[in-house]
Amino acid sequence: MRLFLLCLLMTALLAGCTTSTSAVAPPSSSTASSELPLDIRWVRRSAEHQAAYAQTYRAASAYLSAMADTISTDRWAVVLDADETLIDNSLYQQERAEQGLGFSPESWNAWTLREEATALPGAVAFTRQVAELGGRVVVVTNRDDAVCEATRRNLQAVAIEASAILCQTDTGDKNPRFALVEQGYGDLPPLRIVMWVGDNIQDFPGLSQQVRFGGQAALSEFGGRFWLLPNPMYGSWTRNAE
């Protein structure tokens, strides 16, 4: 009987040790990887993301080609945003998510100075077409003016040449910078803007999130002068209360 009770006691103790050890085991790398937010996973890993960009730029290219014959002056431009329009910053988003951190101006500027953003599908071919048709590629971005030269180098590194890059100085509102392009900016003469391309509704003149209440008529320029690209990671839409 004593031997039987001793065996039961030893069995219970061993079972307790086994349970304790397994409870503190670290998660596997595959589990940690699956915790990457869906929006970042979609941008970095989905065929749909690549297809959406290629499709949009092809359609914009066809529209621009058809329009080019009707442009009476050689002083015209296409205005494009930079981030998530021409170049892909999803690696920054992934790195922050993996560290359990969100956006900060300091980390963002550090990322831009790395000059590691890659070209998005269709962006290089489209910007080359603008130049071949006689237009100017003008980038209007809300990157800080302090990183404007780094932005130019990053764009050039992925074969995107811009006639001008207008970064943010005192306001994130792009409308005054759109006006500068039309009035003449730096070495550029006054230019007629024939098309805008962006990933945020505020990349288009006079528009804000309020346009979503205006019905289809308020969106009539999209697919013509305006071309919108998908960005589920960030943007002015994140501040919509309803």
Secondary structure, 3 states (H helix, E strand, C coil): CHHHHHHHHHHHHHHHHHHHHHHCCCCCHHHHHHCCCHHHHHHHHCHHHHHHHHHHHHHHHHHHHHHHCCCCCCCEEEEECCECCCEECHHHHHHHHHCCCCCCHHHHHHHHHHCCCEECCCHHHHHHHHHHCCCEEEEEEEEEHHHHHHHHHHHHHCCCCCCEEEEECCCCCCHHHHHHHHHCCCCCCCCEEEEEEECCHHHCCCCCHHHHHCCHHHHCCECCCEEECCCCCCCHHHHCCC
